[in-house]
Amino acid sequence: MIEAQHFTAAGNPRDAAFALPDGTFDGTVNEAAIYRAVVAYRNNQRQGTHNTKTRSEVSGGNQKPWKQKGTGRARQGTTRAAHWRGGGIVFGPRPRDYTTTLPKKLRQLARKSALNARAREGNVVVVEKLVFDGPKTSLLAGLLDRVGAADAKVLVLTHGHNRNVFLSGRNIPRVQVMNYADVSAYDLLWSDRVVVEEAALTGVEPDVTEMPEVKPDKADGTAKAVRKATRAGASPASPKAKAKKKTAKAAKATASPRKKSAGRAAAKGAKKAKASGAKRAAPKKPKASKRTKKGDQ
């Protein structure tokens, strides 16, 4: 029976080690099967788009470089032959399909052998459950640090497709998150440490004893504002009050130009009315006649 380290969901070690299932972890390591599985995996990653040109595809060489006889040199028919510089390539790579298929039982044996190889080295870690309410990179990084897999290439195997765990580990270098049922022998050999959910091995969801601690996000200013107000001795304002104050301020800023323009117009109208009233109240002066009598002079 092979055992592995057992940790809670918060990353704290359990008292007893976890006994790995005998059906998979029976100590079998078939190196030939692992070799064939790795070769097939790497072959299937190749695109096969390489190409070289033969003498019929190389441009140029339409005429005989010199006459057949009389020059003392060897006879040549074209400058695009394989032994000429710039000529065609003989037996060069051509586009092809590198797809390699393996029997199902051979793939299963290679996967089982890779799991046993990592378990015998003590590089398999069992976690009670990966509890993620949402994508949180710091949460997964902290868990890997507590289980002793921070400075290694880590393969995290989940029970089923866990989107939150996948998104949490996507931004961490040298960390790969996969479904336990989809893992291959190549993925297991790529990693240095394998972190597996307990339900992926047993098929039964365990009861979570310890929940991971979620630290407040730095981008969230609510906790920061509460701490700042507490230090100053004032009661922190609630988010609703802040939003209400912000809305009132925006409304005031929007309405102020209209109020100013209305006040200016009213003052201008009052000034104009006052001037017209004073003009009407003033007595009219008699106009001096142009024609004057001689006696008046």
C-alpha positions, 0 to 999 in steps of 0.5 A: 500500500502506497501512502501520500501526504494529506492536507485540508482544504486550508492547506493544513496537514492532517494527522494521518497519511492518505492511503492511495487506492490499490487499483491504481497505485499498486507499484507498477512502473512499465518504462517501455509503455511510458516511453511509447506514450511520451513519443506518441504525445510529442508526435501528435503535437507536431504540425508537419508543415515542413517543406523543401523544394525539389529540382522541378520546383526551384526557379531558374536553370532553364538552359544548359550552362555550357555546351556538351563537348569541347570545354574540358569540364563535366557535362551539365544539363542545368544549374538547379541540380542537387549538387549545384548551389541553389539547386533542389533538395533530394529526399528533403522533408515534405508535408506529412501527418505525424499522428500516432495512435496507441492501443487503449490498454497501452495508454492506460498502462502508461498513465498508471505507471506514471502515477505510480512513479510519482507516488513512489517518489513521494511527490503525490499530495492529496488535498481534501477539497479545492474550495474556490468561490471564484477565480482567486490566484492568491488563494491557489498560490497560498495553498501550493505554498503550504503543501510544499509545492511552491518552487516546483512544476505543479500539476493540480488534478481536480475532481471534474471540471472546476472552472474557478480552480482552472482560472486561479492557476492559469496565471501562475508560472509552472502550474497546470490545472487539469481534470483527473480523468483527462491527465496523460502520462506526459503531463504526469512526467512533466510535473515535479509535484502532483496535487490531487483532490481526494474526491478524484481518487475515491469518487466521494465528496468529503466533508470540508473541515477547514475553509481557506482564509480569504484575504481582502482584495487590494483593489477593494477600497472598502476595508481600507476606508474602514481602517482609515476612518477607525484610526482617525476616530470617526465612523466610516461612511457606508457605501450607500451614503458615499453613493448618495453624496456623489450623486448630489454633488454631480447634480449640483455641478450640473445645475450650477451653470443654469442657475448662474445664467438665469441670475445673470439674465435677471440682473440684466433685465432689472438694470434695463427696466430701471434705465428705461423708467428713469428715462421716461420720468425726466422732463423734456427740455424745450428746443431752441428755435433756429429763427430768432427776431431782430429785437431779441438779439 
